[in-house]
């Protein structure tokens, strides 16, 4: 039987787009720490971005670094919109996949550069996706580092972009990704809230929904895309209050599971 291997691809936003580059870099370091703390080493990882600090390469020597040379989105351009950010992200995902295409990957996972994986993420996923077209990850936690609180969640795929696993056999990964060629990758055609439509309408095999709490969606980092939707004081206030009403304090076991013991 073929040994399953997870290809984890991480798109990194550009300095030109990041609200705070230091936050972006530190978030990526935390994400990669959670990846390399896995209890199953049947995975490979690539990060694609316009600028990838040497610090990242020094800390994670096994990491495949992919530096892209297409222009990043320009917030000051007259035609700038949210879709430009999505295109930038999808292109980087495709470049990262292309860099790992000969690594024996059987399943692919796109991970945002500020989300966290539990130590048993790879084990859980690979134990469940054999003979499947992929998986939707619904179990996890909303993580608020600023107040050290977590909200258990069973609808992660509606909130977080890092919530689907795709079987390699279903994909046509371009050697030289372009906006036209990456359409063969489902992540470029379906938003994360609708990835079930790909599995149900296009995939030839069943998929699985994972409810185990294996994913951490980090909020209130100061550089979340979701911040743009909070455009008045009431929305901001509700976001601040939510972790205290619905959440729980970070426990030692949660900190350990998601490699958060280095939180400052």
ABEGO torsion letter per residue (X at the ends): XBBBBBBBBBBBBBAAABABAAAAAAAAAAAAAAAAABABABBBBBBBBABBBAAAAAABAABBBBBBABBBBBAABAABBAAAAAAAAAAAAAAAAAAAAAAGBABBBBBBAABBBBAAAAAAAAAAABGBAEBBBABEBBBBAAAGBBBBBAAAAAABABABBBBAAABBBBABBBAAAAAABAAAABBAAAAAAAAAAABABBBBBBABBABBBBBGAGABAAAAABABAAAAAAAAAAAAAABBBBBAAAAAAAGAAABX
